[in-house]
Amino acid sequence: MSGNLYVVAAPSGAGKTTLVRALLAEEAGVHLSVSYTTRAPRLGEENGREYHFIDTSEFRTMIDRHDFLEWAEVHGNFYGTSKKSIADQLASGADVLLEIDWQGAQQVRSIFPMAIGIFFLPPSFEELTRRLTGRGTDSGDVIARRLAGAQAEMRHVSEFDYVIINDQLAQALDDLRAVVRASRLSFGAQRVRHAALFARMI
């Protein structure tokens, strides 16, 4: 496999979605993995773009066939990542990015131990609270649950290879791009991507 697999996780409010979208806009060689889900499409969503939308019966069949790299049930809906899709993209030389939680990251590493883990942290717990409160869309109880969940998520930061503190968005994006570009220059990646050159020169 000549592509890199990036596993990106963060607590709610750390800016993961914003950073990932910015990276994808600037790095043409990185592709976001499209998951499968049993939830209904929302307004404006397209099958195969945001998600592959399937019914519960088909999702369970895929579970039984061990088609998923990782899967989970969230609020009554199933979400999963196709093992074959990831493997095919990596084999083609594409870099693939997975937005996932720490539990999913553990499942991914058990199958793709070479996956590169990236964790986003807010600059402080106070700033995280301010960001979640500032959205103005959630009740106090919901915000309290999100903060508790964020603390639980952040306890797994040591399981990741790189940690990016998202204080200033531009700097955090530069850091993320640096990780992606440096990983492409590792000996293992270069040996696969430029096999003919290595054969001639070494």
C-alpha positions in Angstrom: 0.0 0.0 0.0 1.4 3.3 -1.0 -1.1 5.7 0.5 -1.2 7.0 4.1 -4.2 6.4 6.4 -4.8 9.3 8.8 -7.1 8.7 11.8 -8.3 12.1 13.2 -10.1 12.4 16.5 -11.0 15.3 18.9 -13.4 16.3 21.6 -16.5 18.2 20.5 -15.6 21.8 20.2 -11.9 21.3 19.3 -12.5 22.4 15.6 -11.9 19.0 14.0 -14.5 19.4 11.2 -13.2 22.9 10.3 -9.6 21.8 10.2 -10.4 18.7 8.1 -12.4 20.7 5.6 -9.6 23.2 5.2 -7.0 20.5 4.8 -9.1 18.7 2.1 -9.5 22.0 0.2 -5.7 22.5 0.1 -4.3 19.0 -0.2 -5.7 17.4 -3.3 -4.1 14.0 -2.5 -6.0 13.5 0.7 -9.5 12.0 0.5 -12.1 11.9 3.2 -13.5 8.4 3.9 -17.2 8.2 3.2 -18.9 6.1 5.9 -22.0 3.9 5.7 -25.0 4.8 7.8 -28.6 3.8 8.4 -29.8 7.2 9.3 -32.0 9.1 6.7 -30.3 11.7 4.5 -30.6 15.3 5.7 -31.6 18.1 3.4 -28.9 18.7 0.8 -27.0 15.4 1.5 -26.3 13.1 -1.4 -25.7 9.3 -1.3 -22.0 8.6 -1.7 -20.9 12.1 -0.9 -21.7 12.7 2.8 -22.5 9.0 3.5 -23.5 5.8 1.8 -27.1 5.6 3.0 -28.3 2.0 3.5 -31.1 0.3 5.5 -30.5 -1.6 8.8 -30.9 -5.0 7.2 -28.1 -4.3 4.7 -25.9 -2.8 7.4 -26.3 -6.0 9.6 -25.4 -8.1 6.5 -22.2 -6.1 6.1 -21.4 -6.6 9.8 -21.9 -10.4 9.4 -19.6 -10.4 6.4 -16.9 -8.5 8.4 -17.0 -5.7 5.8 -16.4 -2.9 8.3 -13.1 -1.6 9.4 -15.0 -0.2 12.4 -18.7 0.4 13.2 -20.8 1.8 16.0 -24.4 2.5 16.9 -25.0 6.1 17.8 -28.4 7.4 18.9 -30.2 4.4 17.3 -28.4 4.7 13.9 -25.5 2.6 12.7 -22.3 4.1 11.2 -19.4 2.1 9.7 -16.3 2.4 7.6 -15.8 -0.1 4.7 -12.6 -2.1 5.1 -12.3 -2.8 1.3 -12.9 0.9 0.3 -10.0 2.0 2.6 -7.7 -0.7 1.4 -8.4 0.0 -2.3 -7.8 3.7 -1.9 -4.5 3.2 -0.1 -3.4 0.6 -2.7 -4.1 3.2 -5.4 -1.7 5.6 -3.8 -4.4 7.9 -2.3 -4.1 9.3 1.2 -7.2 8.6 3.2 -8.5 10.5 6.2 -10.9 9.1 8.8 -12.8 11.4 11.2 -13.5 9.1 14.1 -13.6 8.8 17.9 -10.9 7.1 20.1 -12.8 3.8 20.1 -13.0 3.7 16.4 -9.3 4.6 16.2 -8.4 1.6 18.3 -10.4 -0.7 15.9 -8.7 0.9 12.9 -5.2 0.4 14.3 -5.9 -3.3 15.0 -6.3 -3.8 11.2 -4.1 -1.0 9.8 -1.3 -0.6 12.4 0.5 1.8 10.1 -2.4 4.3 10.5 -1.2 7.8 11.5 -3.2 9.1 14.5 -3.8 12.8 14.9 -5.6 14.3 17.9 -6.9 17.9 18.1 -7.0 19.6 21.5 -8.5 22.9 22.5 -6.1 25.4 24.1 -7.9 25.1 27.5 -11.0 23.7 29.1 -12.3 27.2 29.6 -12.0 27.8 25.8 -13.7 24.5 25.0 -16.6 25.5 27.3 -16.8 28.9 25.6 -16.9 27.4 22.2 -19.6 24.9 23.1 -21.7 27.5 24.9 -21.2 30.1 22.1 -22.9 27.9 19.5 -26.2 28.9 21.1 -27.9 25.7 19.9 -27.7 23.5 22.9 -29.3 23.5 26.4 -27.2 23.6 29.5 -27.8 19.9 30.1 -26.6 19.1 26.6 -23.5 21.2 27.0 -22.7 19.6 30.3 -22.9 16.1 28.6 -20.7 17.3 25.8 -18.1 18.6 28.2 -18.1 15.3 30.1 -17.7 13.5 26.9 -14.9 15.7 25.8 -13.0 15.0 29.0 -13.5 11.3 28.5 -12.2 11.6 24.9 -9.2 13.7 25.8 -8.0 11.0 28.2 -7.0 8.9 25.2 -4.8 11.5 23.6 -1.7 9.5 24.4 -2.9 6.8 21.9 -2.2 9.1 19.0 1.0 9.9 17.1 0.5 13.7 16.8 -1.3 16.3 18.9 -2.3 19.6 17.4 -3.5 22.3 19.8 -6.2 24.4 18.0 -5.7 27.8 19.5 -5.3 29.8 16.3 -7.0 28.1 13.3 -4.3 29.2 10.8 -1.5 27.8 12.9 -3.4 24.5 13.6 -4.0 24.1 9.9 -0.3 24.6 9.2 0.5 22.0 11.8 -1.9 19.5 10.3 -0.5 20.1 6.8 3.0 19.6 8.2 2.1 16.2 9.6 0.6 15.1 6.3 3.5 16.3 4.2 6.2 14.9 6.6 4.5 11.5 6.6 4.6 11.4 2.8 8.4 11.7 3.1 9.0 8.9 5.5 11.3 6.1 4.3 8.5 3.6 4.1 6.3 5.8 2.1 9.0 7.0 -0.3 10.3 3.4 -0.8 6.8 2.3 -2.0 5.9 5.4 -4.0 9.3 5.5 -5.8 10.2 1.8 -5.9 11.9 2.1 -9.3 14.1 4.9 -8.2 15.1 3.0 -5.1 15.9 -0.1 -7.1 18.2 1.9 -9.4 19.9 4.1 -6.8 20.4 1.8 -3.9 
